Amino acid sequence: MPTGVHDSAFIVNAFRARHPQISADPHAALWLCERHEHWATRYAQQVGQSEVLVHVLRHRFFLERLKAFLAATPDAALINIGAGFTSYPYLIPPGIPCCEVDTTLTVAFKQQKLAEFEAQGLLPARPITFLPFDDLNDPAQLSRLLAQLRTWLDGRPSLVLLEGVLFYLNLSTIENLLAGLASIQATGDIVATTSFRPEECQKAMFLRLVSYCTTDYQQAHFSPTTLPNRFYRQQRGYALLEHRNCFDLQRTYAPQEHLGVAEDVLEEDLYVMQCT
């Protein structure tokens, strides 16, 4: 069983590795082991099988948007908050500055494994800065993160990715995080994120996800955050450029696959905002 929410990185990575042609992440398999495959299988059994493809599709969407942004803004940097074991730095042109934020345990393990993969010739070297933070719901830690990101970014154009993160953050934390990002990003910069709409709470799958987080991720008194679409439309400092859901993405990136009916799919919507 996982030891905490940080182990979700192994599960989501295992999902990406099951559909490398859809996720467009050929490196996900590097992180696989029997234990993590077992965790991923249990998650899908406990929450719902459609979760595998949904996670794969969201990765593909963000990768495509990241590539498009970098093609138009080649001097930009990537900030990935809640990076887990994603391979974005290895899926974009070399030389792009990347900053990854995650828990102390995840960062330490990832740094160790990346060094091994690079030494073995399995991955090329990439300029990645790692920032470990264990609880962004702590205002002091969030403030330190934003200060460090401002220094690291140093005025460069940027895309900030928040993939599968807001579910675990308090509403006040999300508001303060986005306000802080708006203060360090420039006009035209991007924030790309995912969240559940409040109506998803009515689905049995959502209740199973919350139960899974409480038991397997050991999140006592877990209260997930959901956000209505208007939250993004009304976000100060940003304009909403794009809003997609998993059914849109399935038709675009995996027309040969079938997600199922809406009741059997957790629709974690995807949003792309541009700094104004």
Residue pairs with C-beta under 8 A, 6 or more apart in sequence:
1 39
1 216
2 8
2 10
2 11
2 39
2 216
2 217
2 218
3 218
4 105
4 217
4 218
5 168
5 213
5 217
5 218
5 219
6 102
6 103
6 105
6 106
7 39
7 217
8 84
8 164
8 217
9 84
9 85
9 102
9 106
10 31
10 36
10 39
10 40
10 85
11 36
11 39
11 40
11 43
12 55
12 84
12 85
12 164
13 28
13 31
13 32
13 36
13 84
13 85
13 86
14 28
14 31
14 32
14 36
14 37
14 39
14 40
15 40
15 51
15 52
15 55
15 56
16 23
16 25
16 28
16 55
16 56
16 59
17 23
17 25
17 28
17 29
17 31
17 32
18 40
18 52
18 56
19 52
19 53
19 56
19 254
20 26
20 28
20 29
22 53
22 56
22 57
22 60
22 253
22 254
22 257
23 56
23 59
23 60
23 63
24 59
24 60
24 63
24 91
25 59
25 63
25 86
25 87
25 91
27 87
27 90
27 91
27 123
28 85
28 87
30 113
30 117
30 122
30 123
31 85
31 113
39 216
40 52
42 216
43 51
43 212
43 216
44 51
44 52
46 208
46 211
46 212
46 216
47 205
47 208
47 209
47 212
47 266
48 205
48 208
48 264
48 265
48 266
50 259
50 260
50 264
50 265
50 266
51 266
53 246
53 250
53 254
53 257
53 259
54 246
54 259
54 265
54 266
54 268
55 164
56 254
57 246
57 249
57 250
57 253
57 254
58 163
58 164
58 194
58 246
58 249
58 268
58 270
59 86
59 163
60 249
60 253
61 244
61 249
61 253
61 270
62 88
62 161
62 163
62 192
62 270
63 88
63 91
65 159
65 190
65 192
65 242
65 272
66 78
66 88
66 92
66 159
66 161
66 192
67 91
67 92
69 76
69 159
69 190
70 76
70 92
70 93
70 96
70 159
73 157
73 188
74 93
75 156
75 157
76 96
76 156
76 157
76 158
76 159
76 189
77 96
77 97
77 98
77 99
77 153
77 156
77 157
77 158
77 159
78 88
78 89
78 92
78 96
78 97
78 98
78 99
78 158
78 159
78 161
79 98
79 99
79 101
79 149
79 153
79 158
79 159
79 160
79 161
80 86
80 88
80 98
80 99
80 100
80 101
80 160
80 161
80 163
81 101
81 136
81 160
81 161
81 162
81 165
82 101
82 102
82 162
82 163
82 164
82 165
83 100
83 101
83 102
83 106
83 110
83 161
84 102
84 106
85 106
85 110
86 163
88 98
88 161
89 96
89 98
89 100
89 126
89 127
89 128
90 123
90 124
90 126
94 124
94 126
95 127
96 127
97 127
97 129
97 156
98 126
98 127
98 128
98 129
99 128
99 129
99 130
99 131
99 149
99 152
99 153
100 107
100 110
100 128
100 129
100 130
100 131
101 130
101 131
101 132
101 133
101 145
102 110
102 130
102 132
102 133
103 132
103 133
103 134
104 132
104 133
104 134
106 132
107 130
107 131
107 132
108 132
110 130
111 130
114 123
114 128
117 123
118 124
118 125
129 152
131 145
131 148
131 149
131 152
133 141
133 144
133 145
134 141
135 141
136 142
136 145
136 169
136 173
136 177
137 169
137 170
137 173
139 173
139 176
142 173
142 176
142 177
142 180
146 177
146 180
146 181
146 183
146 184
149 181
149 184
150 183
150 184
153 184
153 185
155 186
157 186
157 188
157 189
158 185
158 186
158 189
158 190
159 189
159 190
159 191
159 192
160 181
160 185
160 189
160 190
160 191
160 192
161 192
161 193
162 191
162 192
162 193
162 194
163 192
163 193
163 194
164 194
164 268
165 193
165 194
166 174
166 193
166 194
166 195
166 225
166 227
167 195
167 196
167 224
167 225
167 268
168 224
168 225
169 177
169 225
170 225
171 225
171 227
174 225
174 227
178 191
178 235
178 237
178 238
179 236
179 237
181 191
182 236
182 237
182 238
182 275
183 237
185 191
185 275
186 275
187 275
187 276
188 274
188 275
189 274
189 275
190 241
190 272
190 273
190 274
190 275
191 238
191 272
191 273
191 275
192 270
192 271
192 272
192 273
193 270
193 271
193 273
194 268
194 269
194 270
194 271
195 225
195 226
195 227
195 231
195 268
195 269
195 271
196 206
196 224
196 226
196 227
196 266
196 267
196 268
196 269
197 226
197 227
197 228
197 229
197 267
197 269
198 226
198 227
198 228
200 206
200 226
200 266
200 267
200 268
201 207
201 226
203 263
203 266
204 263
205 263
205 264
205 265
205 266
206 266
209 224
209 266
210 222
210 224
213 219
213 222
213 224
214 220
214 222
229 243
229 269
232 238
232 240
232 243
232 271
232 273
233 240
235 273
237 275
237 276
238 273
238 274
238 275
238 276
239 273
239 274
239 276
240 271
240 272
240 273
241 272
241 273
241 274
242 270
242 271
242 272
243 269
243 270
243 271
243 272
244 269
244 270
245 267
245 269
245 270
246 259
246 265
246 267
246 268
247 259
247 262
247 265
247 267
249 270
250 257
250 258
250 259
259 265
